[in-house]
């Protein structure tokens, strides 16, 4: 049996692209549909009900596209929505959550820092996650309201980006954190800057590979894997400005990516 139906992947914008890239790398024969909900971004500034309604609406659209699984490639949407999505829909959902567990294992100082959106850090799901897996490790939380907009505007290495990263990272270092968690998928685009600002003695943990591995595991377990030998196709949709989305795709994915209207 082979299942050539696509995998749906969504984020409030381009934050989920690194996850989509890892899925494409791990499962090169799978078709993917990436949806940037750009008109409603950033999720980190919205209410939980607003984010849930967006997640439900996007899931309904993905079902119309006949997807076989959905990846919620956004920490905020995962924290707020994935429990309800799994209850309401008979589809495999893979979410992304801050890598608290690997950070807690890795730290030598016993202090880990979480860089995330304000909405992620105040969610019940995140607080339960931290209590469940952090053990006796001290978890320092740092909301980073400026970073998503910097990424969306492709200001990835500009002076103002370094300044914002310094503003958020330095307090965590001063509190003794030797491990930083990228608790927002957008921040993966800033990983080189964050690593540079944090310094060689600080580890930065991101979760794209773990998410891609989980997608592969779920598809294999549920006999949904594509056995086609031809490379999969990735379609990109946005409900924002397509000119901007095309610029984002060209820079972050490659010249072959074509923006389509959602």
Buried (B, 14 or more C-beta within 10 A) or exposed (E): EEBEBBBBBBBBBBBBBBBBBBBBEBBEBBBBBBBBBBEBBBBBBBEBEBBBBBBBEBBEBBBEEEBBBBBBBBBBBBBBBBBEBEEEBEBBBBBBBBBBBBBBEBBEBBBBBBBBBBBBBBBEBBBEBBEEBBEEBBBBBBBBBBBBBBBBEBBBEEEEBBEBBBBBBEEBBEEBBBBBBBBBBBBBBBBEBBBBBBEEEBBBBBBBEBBBBBBBEBBEEEEBBBEBEEEBEBBBBBBBEBEBBBBBBBBBBEEEBEBEEB
